[in-house]
Amino acid sequence: MDNEIELKYWIGFSKVPGIGKARFTSLKAYFGCLENAWKATRGELIHAGLDSRSVDNIVRYRNKISLDAELDLIDKYHIKVITLESLEYPRLLKEAYDHPAIIYVRGELKEQDESSLAVVGTRRATAYGRQVTEELVGDLARNGITIVSGLAKGIDAVAHRTAIDVTGRTIAVFASGLDIVYPPENVKLAREIMGNGALISEYPLGTKPKADNFPRRNRILSGICRGVLVVESGETGGALITANFALEQNREVFAVPGSILSPMSKGPNKLIQEGAKLVRNYMDIIEELNLSVVAQQLEMKEVIVSDETESLIIKFIGEEPVHIDELCRKTGLNTSIVISNVAILELKGLVRHVGGLNYVLGINLR
Protein backbone atom coordinates (compact mmCIF):
# COMPACT_ATOMS: atom_id res chain seq x y z
CA MET A 1 0.00 0.00 0.00
CA ASP A 2 1.41 3.39 -1.00
CA ASN A 3 2.22 5.28 2.21
CA GLU A 4 0.96 8.60 0.85
CA ILE A 5 -2.35 7.03 -0.10
CA GLU A 6 -2.67 5.38 3.31
CA LEU A 7 -1.74 8.63 5.04
CA LYS A 8 -4.86 10.44 3.90
CA TYR A 9 -6.96 7.79 5.62
CA TRP A 10 -5.05 8.34 8.86
CA ILE A 11 -5.96 12.01 8.47
CA GLY A 12 -9.57 11.17 7.66
CA PHE A 13 -10.05 8.99 10.73
CA SER A 14 -8.35 11.60 12.93
CA LYS A 15 -11.22 13.96 12.03
CA VAL A 16 -13.85 11.48 13.21
CA PRO A 17 -14.86 12.07 16.86
CA GLY A 18 -14.09 9.17 19.17
CA ILE A 19 -11.48 7.50 16.98
CA GLY A 20 -8.32 7.35 19.07
CA LYS A 21 -5.28 5.11 19.28
CA ALA A 22 -7.20 2.00 20.40
CA ARG A 23 -9.71 2.20 17.54
CA PHE A 24 -6.99 3.00 14.99
CA THR A 25 -5.26 -0.19 16.14
CA SER A 26 -8.47 -2.25 15.91
CA LEU A 27 -9.26 -0.97 12.42
CA LYS A 28 -5.75 -1.69 11.16
CA ALA A 29 -5.76 -5.16 12.66
CA TYR A 30 -9.14 -6.13 11.21
CA PHE A 31 -9.01 -4.52 7.76
CA GLY A 32 -5.28 -4.69 7.08
CA CYS A 33 -5.14 -1.03 6.04
CA LEU A 34 -7.08 2.12 6.82
CA GLU A 35 -8.22 2.57 3.22
CA ASN A 36 -10.27 -0.64 3.52
CA ALA A 37 -11.61 0.50 6.88
CA TRP A 38 -12.63 3.90 5.45
CA LYS A 39 -14.58 2.20 2.66
CA ALA A 40 -16.10 -0.51 4.86
CA THR A 41 -19.85 -0.96 5.29
CA ARG A 42 -21.61 -0.36 8.58
CA GLY A 43 -21.87 -4.11 9.12
CA GLU A 44 -18.17 -4.65 8.48
CA LEU A 45 -17.28 -1.90 10.95
CA ILE A 46 -19.47 -3.54 13.60
CA HIS A 47 -17.81 -6.91 12.91
CA ALA A 48 -14.45 -5.18 13.41
CA GLY A 49 -15.45 -4.67 17.05
CA LEU A 50 -16.40 -0.99 17.03
CA ASP A 51 -19.28 0.22 19.20
CA SER A 52 -22.36 1.60 17.51
CA ARG A 53 -21.54 5.23 18.35
CA SER A 54 -18.11 4.99 16.72
CA VAL A 55 -19.64 3.30 13.67
CA ASP A 56 -22.27 6.04 13.39
CA ASN A 57 -19.58 8.72 13.58
CA ILE A 58 -17.48 7.08 10.87
CA VAL A 59 -20.41 6.66 8.50
CA ARG A 60 -21.62 10.22 9.08
CA TYR A 61 -18.28 12.04 8.93
CA ARG A 62 -16.65 10.22 6.02
CA ASN A 63 -19.41 11.51 3.75
CA LYS A 64 -18.55 15.08 4.77
CA ILE A 65 -14.75 14.86 4.58
CA SER A 66 -12.84 15.42 1.36
CA LEU A 67 -9.56 13.60 1.88
CA ASP A 68 -7.92 15.32 -1.08
CA ALA A 69 -8.93 18.72 0.29
CA GLU A 70 -7.39 17.76 3.63
CA LEU A 71 -4.13 16.87 1.88
CA ASP A 72 -4.20 20.23 0.10
CA LEU A 73 -4.55 22.01 3.46
CA ILE A 74 -1.70 19.96 4.92
CA ASP A 75 0.45 21.09 2.01
CA LYS A 76 -0.71 24.72 2.29
CA TYR A 77 0.36 24.97 5.93
CA HIS A 78 3.58 22.97 5.37
CA ILE A 79 2.52 20.38 7.91
CA LYS A 80 4.17 17.02 8.46
CA VAL A 81 1.86 14.21 9.53
CA ILE A 82 3.47 11.58 11.76
CA THR A 83 1.60 8.37 12.56
CA LEU A 84 2.26 5.58 15.04
CA GLU A 85 3.78 3.58 12.19
CA SER A 86 6.32 6.28 11.34
CA LEU A 87 9.95 6.02 12.43
CA GLU A 88 9.77 9.76 13.14
CA TYR A 89 7.20 9.35 15.90
CA PRO A 90 8.84 10.79 19.07
CA ARG A 91 10.23 7.92 21.13
CA LEU A 92 9.42 9.37 24.54
CA LEU A 93 5.84 10.15 23.53
CA LYS A 94 5.37 6.64 22.20
CA GLU A 95 6.38 5.26 25.60
CA ALA A 96 3.77 7.39 27.37
CA TYR A 97 0.35 6.03 28.28
CA ASP A 98 -2.50 6.99 25.93
CA HIS A 99 -0.23 8.53 23.30
CA PRO A 100 -2.00 9.84 20.18
CA ALA A 101 -2.22 7.75 17.02
CA ILE A 102 -1.28 10.71 14.86
CA ILE A 103 0.44 14.05 15.39
CA TYR A 104 0.63 17.09 13.14
CA VAL A 105 3.89 19.06 13.06
CA ARG A 106 4.80 22.53 11.78
CA GLY A 107 8.51 23.18 11.95
CA GLU A 108 10.94 20.37 12.67
CA LEU A 109 11.37 17.76 15.39
CA LYS A 110 14.97 16.68 15.93
CA GLU A 111 16.67 13.81 17.73
CA GLN A 112 18.13 16.29 20.22
CA ASP A 113 14.57 17.09 21.37
CA GLU A 114 14.66 13.91 23.46
CA SER A 115 16.55 16.08 25.96
CA SER A 116 13.48 18.14 26.70
CA LEU A 117 11.67 19.68 29.65
CA ALA A 118 8.08 20.90 29.85
CA VAL A 119 7.82 24.29 31.56
CA VAL A 120 4.30 25.16 32.68
CA GLY A 121 2.55 27.60 34.95
CA THR A 122 -0.18 30.12 35.45
CA ARG A 123 -1.42 32.60 32.86
CA ARG A 124 -1.34 35.21 35.63
CA ALA A 125 2.40 35.12 36.18
CA THR A 126 3.93 37.41 38.80
CA ALA A 127 7.18 39.36 38.34
CA TYR A 128 8.87 36.64 40.41
CA GLY A 129 7.48 33.89 38.17
CA ARG A 130 8.61 35.63 35.00
CA GLN A 131 12.08 36.30 36.40
CA VAL A 132 12.57 32.71 37.57
CA THR A 133 11.30 31.33 34.26
CA GLU A 134 13.68 33.52 32.27
CA GLU A 135 16.63 32.53 34.44
CA LEU A 136 15.98 28.78 34.48
CA VAL A 137 14.88 28.46 30.85
CA GLY A 138 17.75 30.63 29.65
CA ASP A 139 20.31 28.38 31.32
CA LEU A 140 18.58 25.16 30.26
CA ALA A 141 18.12 26.19 26.64
CA ARG A 142 21.73 27.37 26.35
CA ASN A 143 22.77 23.94 27.56
CA GLY A 144 20.91 22.06 24.85
CA ILE A 145 17.61 21.35 26.62
CA THR A 146 14.54 21.73 24.40
CA ILE A 147 11.83 23.73 26.17
CA VAL A 148 8.28 22.46 25.70
CA SER A 149 5.17 24.40 26.68
CA GLY A 150 1.60 25.18 25.66
CA LEU A 151 1.84 28.69 24.10
CA ALA A 152 -0.55 30.11 26.71
CA LYS A 153 -0.21 33.57 28.22
CA GLY A 154 2.01 33.94 31.25
CA ILE A 155 4.64 31.33 32.11
CA ASP A 156 4.21 29.37 28.84
CA ALA A 157 4.87 32.41 26.65
CA VAL A 158 7.83 33.52 28.77
CA ALA A 159 9.37 30.05 28.50
CA HIS A 160 9.05 29.94 24.69
CA ARG A 161 10.29 33.52 24.29
CA THR A 162 13.33 32.99 26.52
CA ALA A 163 14.36 29.82 24.69
CA ILE A 164 14.17 31.68 21.37
CA ASP A 165 16.10 34.68 22.73
CA VAL A 166 19.06 32.47 23.68
CA THR A 167 18.84 30.62 20.31
CA GLY A 168 17.63 27.44 21.99
CA ARG A 169 15.00 24.99 20.76
CA THR A 170 11.38 25.11 21.84
CA ILE A 171 8.20 23.16 21.07
CA ALA A 172 4.61 24.33 21.53
CA VAL A 173 1.83 21.77 21.96
CA PHE A 174 -1.57 22.96 20.70
CA ALA A 175 -5.06 22.16 21.98
CA SER A 176 -6.41 23.01 18.51
CA GLY A 177 -5.55 22.43 14.89
CA LEU A 178 -2.23 23.95 13.85
CA ASP A 179 -4.04 26.45 11.64
CA ILE A 180 -5.61 28.08 14.72
CA VAL A 181 -3.20 29.82 17.09
CA TYR A 182 -4.59 30.27 20.60
CA PRO A 183 -4.42 32.77 22.14
CA PRO A 184 -4.43 34.90 18.95
CA GLU A 185 -1.97 37.43 20.39
CA ASN A 186 0.72 34.72 20.25
CA VAL A 187 0.61 34.34 16.45
CA LYS A 188 3.99 36.05 16.06
CA LEU A 189 5.49 33.92 18.81
CA ALA A 190 4.15 30.76 17.14
CA ARG A 191 5.87 31.74 13.88
CA GLU A 192 9.15 32.23 15.72
CA ILE A 193 8.79 28.86 17.44
CA MET A 194 8.50 27.17 14.03
CA GLY A 195 11.88 28.61 13.14
CA ASN A 196 13.45 27.40 16.40
CA GLY A 197 11.63 24.11 16.90
CA ALA A 198 8.09 22.99 16.18
CA LEU A 199 4.37 23.33 16.77
CA ILE A 200 2.63 20.00 17.34
CA SER A 201 -0.94 18.82 17.86
CA GLU A 202 -2.94 15.61 17.78
CA TYR A 203 -5.91 17.59 16.48
CA PRO A 204 -6.58 17.89 12.72
CA LEU A 205 -6.72 21.23 10.95
CA GLY A 206 -9.83 23.25 11.67
CA THR A 207 -10.19 21.99 15.25
CA LYS A 208 -11.09 24.87 17.54
CA PRO A 209 -9.51 25.17 21.03
CA LYS A 210 -12.40 23.77 23.07
CA ALA A 211 -12.08 23.65 26.86
CA ASP A 212 -12.01 19.83 26.90
CA ASN A 213 -9.00 19.77 24.57
CA PHE A 214 -6.61 21.47 27.00
CA PRO A 215 -6.45 18.77 29.71
CA ARG A 216 -5.95 16.09 27.03
CA ARG A 217 -3.28 18.22 25.37
CA ASN A 218 -1.35 18.26 28.64
CA ARG A 219 -0.63 14.51 28.52
CA ILE A 220 1.36 15.20 25.33
CA LEU A 221 3.20 18.08 27.02
CA SER A 222 4.48 15.74 29.71
CA GLY A 223 4.75 12.63 27.53
CA ILE A 224 7.13 14.14 25.00
CA CYS A 225 9.54 15.28 27.76
CA ARG A 226 11.84 13.81 30.38
CA GLY A 227 10.29 15.94 33.07
CA VAL A 228 7.91 18.78 33.92
CA LEU A 229 8.79 22.02 35.72
CA VAL A 230 5.94 23.89 37.42
CA VAL A 231 6.92 27.51 38.04
CA GLU A 232 3.74 29.14 39.35
CA SER A 233 0.23 27.76 39.77
CA GLY A 234 -2.79 27.89 42.00
CA GLU A 235 -3.92 24.75 43.81
CA THR A 236 -5.77 23.64 40.68
CA GLY A 237 -5.31 24.23 36.97
CA GLY A 238 -3.57 23.05 33.85
CA ALA A 239 -0.05 23.10 35.30
CA LEU A 240 -0.99 20.65 38.04
CA ILE A 241 -2.88 18.48 35.54
CA THR A 242 0.34 18.29 33.51
CA ALA A 243 2.31 17.37 36.64
CA ASN A 244 -0.16 14.58 37.41
CA PHE A 245 0.18 13.23 33.87
CA ALA A 246 3.95 13.32 34.33
CA LEU A 247 3.69 11.16 37.44
CA GLU A 248 1.46 8.67 35.61
CA GLN A 249 4.00 8.54 32.76
CA ASN A 250 6.92 8.02 35.13
CA ARG A 251 8.38 11.44 34.35
CA GLU A 252 10.22 13.66 36.83
CA VAL A 253 8.29 16.54 38.39
CA PHE A 254 10.10 19.74 39.41
CA ALA A 255 8.68 22.78 41.16
CA VAL A 256 9.87 26.29 41.99
CA PRO A 257 9.20 27.20 45.63
CA GLY A 258 7.55 30.50 46.43
CA SER A 259 6.10 32.60 49.19
CA ILE A 260 3.48 30.87 51.32
CA LEU A 261 1.56 34.14 51.05
CA SER A 262 1.38 34.08 47.25
CA PRO A 263 -1.66 32.37 45.65
CA MET A 264 0.51 31.60 42.62
CA SER A 265 2.95 29.56 44.73
CA LYS A 266 0.35 27.30 46.32
CA GLY A 267 0.55 24.75 43.50
CA PRO A 268 4.36 24.38 43.37
CA ASN A 269 4.67 24.41 47.16
CA LYS A 270 2.07 21.65 47.39
CA LEU A 271 3.93 19.58 44.77
CA ILE A 272 7.18 19.96 46.73
CA GLN A 273 5.38 18.88 49.90
CA GLU A 274 4.19 15.79 48.03
CA GLY A 275 7.66 14.87 46.78
CA ALA A 276 8.41 16.97 43.69
CA LYS A 277 12.03 18.05 43.26
CA LEU A 278 12.59 21.56 44.64
CA VAL A 279 14.43 23.67 42.05
CA ARG A 280 16.96 26.33 43.10
CA ASN A 281 18.81 26.57 39.79
CA TYR A 282 19.03 24.84 36.42
CA MET A 283 21.66 22.35 37.64
CA ASP A 284 19.07 20.81 39.98
CA ILE A 285 17.19 19.76 36.84
CA ILE A 286 20.24 18.78 34.78
CA GLU A 287 21.57 16.53 37.55
CA GLU A 288 18.22 14.90 38.35
CA LEU A 289 17.62 14.03 34.69
CA ASN A 290 21.26 12.93 34.30
CA LEU A 291 21.75 15.19 31.28
CA SER A 292 25.17 16.36 30.21
CA VAL A 293 25.83 20.09 30.27
CA VAL A 294 26.79 21.72 27.00
CA ALA A 295 29.42 24.45 27.32
CA GLN A 296 27.65 27.81 27.22
CA GLN A 297 28.74 29.73 24.13
CA LEU A 298 28.47 33.47 24.59
CA GLU A 299 29.80 36.21 22.34
CA MET A 300 32.41 37.80 24.60
CA LYS A 301 31.94 41.21 23.05
CA GLU A 302 28.36 41.15 24.37
CA VAL A 303 29.29 40.44 27.98
CA ILE A 304 32.46 42.46 28.49
CA VAL A 305 31.87 45.77 30.18
CA SER A 306 33.64 48.55 28.31
CA ASP A 307 34.74 50.94 31.07
CA GLU A 308 35.13 51.47 34.80
CA THR A 309 31.74 53.19 35.16
CA GLU A 310 29.87 50.16 33.80
CA SER A 311 31.97 47.88 36.01
CA LEU A 312 31.13 49.94 39.08
CA ILE A 313 27.39 50.00 38.36
CA ILE A 314 27.07 46.30 37.57
CA LYS A 315 28.85 45.42 40.82
CA PHE A 316 25.74 46.53 42.69
CA ILE A 317 23.18 44.72 40.51
CA GLY A 318 22.27 41.16 41.42
CA GLU A 319 19.41 38.67 41.37
CA GLU A 320 17.16 40.88 43.51
CA PRO A 321 15.73 44.07 41.93
CA VAL A 322 17.62 47.27 42.73
CA HIS A 323 16.25 50.76 42.06
CA ILE A 324 18.08 53.45 40.08
CA ASP A 325 18.13 55.69 43.17
CA GLU A 326 19.83 52.92 45.15
CA LEU A 327 22.42 52.51 42.39
CA CYS A 328 23.14 56.25 42.52
CA ARG A 329 23.59 56.09 46.29
CA LYS A 330 25.85 53.03 46.23
CA THR A 331 28.02 54.16 43.31
CA GLY A 332 28.18 57.84 44.21
CA LEU A 333 27.39 58.73 40.58
CA ASN A 334 24.78 61.27 39.52
CA THR A 335 21.45 60.10 38.16
CA SER A 336 22.05 60.96 34.49
CA ILE A 337 25.32 58.98 34.38
CA VAL A 338 23.73 55.92 36.05
CA ILE A 339 20.67 55.98 33.76
CA SER A 340 22.72 56.29 30.56
CA ASN A 341 25.13 53.51 31.55
CA VAL A 342 22.34 51.21 32.72
CA ALA A 343 20.68 51.71 29.32
CA ILE A 344 23.91 50.57 27.61
CA LEU A 345 24.21 47.56 29.94
CA GLU A 346 20.62 46.63 29.15
CA LEU A 347 21.32 46.72 25.40
CA LYS A 348 24.24 44.34 25.99
CA GLY A 349 21.96 41.96 27.87
CA LEU A 350 23.92 42.42 31.08
CA VAL A 351 21.07 43.94 33.09
CA ARG A 352 17.32 43.77 32.73
CA HIS A 353 14.57 46.24 33.65
CA VAL A 354 11.84 44.58 35.75
CA GLY A 355 9.60 47.63 36.11
CA GLY A 356 9.53 50.79 38.20
CA LEU A 357 13.18 51.66 37.40
CA ASN A 358 14.29 48.44 39.11
CA TYR A 359 17.01 46.28 37.54
CA VAL A 360 18.42 42.76 37.91
CA LEU A 361 21.27 40.92 36.24
CA GLY A 362 20.54 40.15 32.59
CA ILE A 363 20.41 36.73 31.02
CA ASN A 364 24.01 36.97 29.73
CA LEU A 365 25.44 37.08 33.24
CA ARG A 366 23.22 34.55 34.98
C-alpha positions, 0 to 999 in steps of 0.5 A, a space after each residue: 500500500 502506497 504510504 501517501 495514499 494510506 496517510 490520507 486515511 489516517 488524516 480522515 479517521 483523525 477527524 472522526 470524533 471518538 477514533 483514538 489510538 485503540 480504535 486505529 489499532 483495531 481498524 488496522 488489525 481487522 481490515 489490514 489497512 485504513 483505506 479498507 476501513 474507510 470504505 467498509 460498510 456499517 456491518 463490516 465496521 461492527 464486525 471489526 469490534 467498534 461500538 455503535 456510536 463509533 460506527 455512526 460517527 465514521 459513517 456520518 463524517 466520512 461523507 462530509 470529509 474530502 480527503 484530497 482537500 485535507 491533503 491540500 490544506 496539509 500542504 498549504 500549511 507545510 505540515 508534516 503528519 506523523 503516525 504511530 507507524 512512522 519512524 519519526 514518531 517521538 520515542 518518549 511520547 510513544 512510551 507514554 500512556 495513551 499517546 496519540 495515534 497521529 500528530 501534526 507538526 509545523 517546523 521540525 522535530 529533531 533527535 536532540 529534542 529527546 533532551 526536553 523539559 516541559 515548563 508550565 505555569 499560570 497565565 497570571 504570572 507574577 514578576 517573580 514567576 517571570 524572572 525565575 522562568 527567564 533565568 531557568 529556561 535561559 540556562 537550560 536552553 543554552 545547555 541544549 535542553 529543548 523547552 516544551 510548553 503550551 503557548 498560553 499567556 504567562 509562564 508558557 509564553 515567557 518560556 518559549 520567548 526565553 528559549 528563542 532569545 538564547 537561540 535554543 530549541 522550543 516546542 509548543 503543543 496545541 489544543 487546537 488544529 495547527 491552523 488556529 493559534 490560541 491565544 491569537 496574540 501569540 501568532 507572532 510567537 508561534 511563527 518564531 517557534 516554528 523557526 526554532 523548533 516545532 508546533 505540534 498537535 494531535 488535532 486535525 486542521 480546523 479543530 477549535 480550542 475547546 475547553 475539553 481539549 486542553 487537559 488532554 493536550 497536557 498529557 502530550 506536554 508531559 509525555 514528550 519530555 523527560 520531566 515537567 517544571 511547574 513555576 507558578 500555579 494555583 492549587 488547581 489548573 492546567 499546570 498541576 494536571 500536567 504534573 499529574 500526567 507526568 507522574 502517571 507517565 513516570 516522568 520527573 516533576 520539578 517545582 519552583 518554591 515561592 512565598 506561602 503568602 502568594 496564591 501563585 505559589 500554592 501549586 508548586 509548594 504543594 507539589 514539593 510537599 508531596 515529593 516533587 524536586 525543589 528547584 533552586 537553579 538549572 543544575 538541579 534539573 540537569 543533575 536529576 535528569 542525568 543530562 550532560 551540560 553543554 558548554 555555554 557559548 556566549 559572544 564575549 563582546 556582548 558580555 564584556 563591560 567597556 569601562 570602569 563606570 559600567 563595572 562599578 554599576 554592575 557590581 551593585 546589581 544582582 538577582 534581587 531588583 535594585 532601584 536606580 536611586 539605590 544605584 546612585 547612592 551606592 556608586 556615588 554617581 549622579 542620576 544621568 550617568 547611572 541611567 545612561 550607563 544602565 541603558 547601555 548595559 541593558 542593550 548588551 543583555 547584562 542587566 534587565 529592567 523589571 519595572 519601576 526603574 528596578 534592575 536585575 542581572 541580565 540573562 548573559 550574566 546569569 
